[in-house]
Amino acid sequence: MSVFWVVFPKLRPLYAICIGAADAGLVLLNLHFVSDVVAGTFVGVSTGMFTVALCSPNFRENSLNRAAKVDPVDAIAEIAAVEDIRDVGH
């Protein structure tokens, strides 16, 4: 539903009713605890938002441009520097 929420904003009241009815039904029928329903709703919304962002043309274009500009030697040096910082604490 969260993908539809972003893609088709005019139907948001319908989506809100469907989500609310499903969440309330799960709790009222003793199929889930309230915390389970809240966590599941959070996971669903997060996954939907990530999917929308991932499928966005701007995201793909920027990702490809960044990937094309990365020098593998610099990337390895950055990883090694992070590893050195972690080793200092031990």
Secondary structure by P-SEA (a helix, b strand, c coil): caaaaaacccaaaaaaaaaaaaaaaaaaaccccaaaaaaaaaaaaaaaaaaaaaacaaaaaaaaaaaaaccaaaaaaaaaaaaaaaaaac
